[in-house]
Amino acid sequence: MTCDKCNKPAVVHEVTIKGGKKAEIHLCSEHAAEAGFVVAQPAGTINQLLKQFVISQGAAAAGAASKKACPDCGMTFAQFRKTGTLGCTQCYESFEEELSLLIERAQNGGTHHIGKRPARAGRVGVDRQLEVRRLVRELDRAVAAEQYERAAEIRDRLNMLEPEIEEDLQSRAAPRAADQ
């Protein structure tokens, strides 16, 4: 749309209705300023603004992640990104959040191993152990966030699972002891 007073592009569009009659005014930035409208200079298109925001958020997150280091071997996440290999087994826990995003992307959304398991491990026992690990991490997060009621619920679930794991371990150990 063009300005009503000149052929420049209109930046102000005003519609007024008086006595049932509609009146439209279209003004360029110069004529709008003359008429008393405050016209902010455009900062760019919405796509440019969103792109800048996403880039700045990504850079901040990448900066924080690259400064994080493994307490055992001292490797940073930035070093891992360059080499593609981790320094030690502790790196998996140190960079768990960052690695889970990479693994999820590489595995088309898969985040848990669902392949083969050792036959002697017993599926039920492994599942319980994984559940205990998950609950311990969840408990740590709840305590850190000072969500004590939630932490108590998680503790209770852990207490219910631990005797079952002990029984499973003992039942698997008994046949081995008999073999000796």
MOGIPE-V991569 format. One record per backbone hydrogen bond with DSSP energy under -0.5 kcal/mol. CO is the residue of the C=O (numbers start at 1). NH is the residue of the N-H. E is the energy in kcal/mol with one decimal. If there is no record, write none. Layout:
# MOGIPE-V991569
co	nh	e
CO	NH	E
CO	NH	E
This chain:
# MOGIPE-V991569
co	nh	e
1	10	-2.4
8	3	-2.9
12	27	-2.4
14	25	-2.8
16	18	-0.5
16	23	-3.4
18	21	-1.9
21	18	-2.4
23	16	-3.0
25	14	-2.9
26	4	-3.2
27	11	-2.6
27	12	-2.2
28	32	-2.5
29	33	-1.9
30	34	-1.9
31	35	-1.8
32	37	-2.7
33	36	-0.9
37	39	-0.7
38	40	-0.6
45	49	-2.2
46	50	-2.7
47	51	-2.4
48	52	-2.4
49	53	-2.2
50	54	-2.8
51	55	-2.5
52	56	-2.4
53	57	-2.5
54	58	-2.7
55	59	-2.5
56	60	-2.0
57	61	-2.4
58	62	-2.8
59	63	-2.5
60	64	-2.1
61	65	-2.5
62	66	-2.6
63	67	-1.1
64	68	-0.9
65	68	-0.5
65	77	-0.7
66	78	-0.6
68	77	-1.4
70	74	-1.6
75	70	-2.5
76	80	-1.8
77	81	-2.3
78	82	-1.6
79	83	-2.5
80	84	-3.4
88	91	-0.7
89	92	-1.0
89	93	-0.6
90	93	-0.6
90	94	-2.5
91	95	-2.7
93	96	-1.1
95	99	-3.2
96	100	-2.4
97	101	-1.3
98	102	-1.7
99	103	-3.3
100	104	-2.4
101	105	-2.1
102	106	-2.6
103	107	-2.5
104	109	-3.6
105	108	-1.0
107	110	-1.3
118	121	-1.0
118	122	-0.7
119	122	-0.7
122	126	-2.1
123	127	-2.5
124	128	-2.2
125	129	-2.3
126	130	-2.6
127	131	-2.3
128	132	-2.6
129	133	-2.4
130	134	-2.5
131	135	-2.6
132	136	-2.5
133	137	-2.2
134	138	-2.4
135	139	-2.7
136	140	-2.4
137	141	-2.2
138	142	-2.4
139	143	-2.5
140	144	-2.4
141	145	-2.0
142	147	-3.1
143	146	-1.4
146	148	-1.0
147	151	-2.3
148	152	-2.2
149	153	-1.8
150	154	-2.3
151	155	-2.6
152	156	-2.2
153	157	-1.9
154	158	-2.4
155	159	-2.6
156	160	-1.6
157	161	-1.7
158	162	-2.4
159	163	-0.8
160	164	-0.6
161	165	-1.9
162	166	-2.3
163	167	-2.4
164	168	-2.1
165	169	-2.7
166	170	-2.5
167	171	-2.4
168	172	-1.6
169	173	-1.8
170	174	-2.0
171	175	-0.8
172	176	-0.8
173	177	-2.1
174	178	-1.7
175	179	-1.3
176	180	-0.7
177	180	-0.6
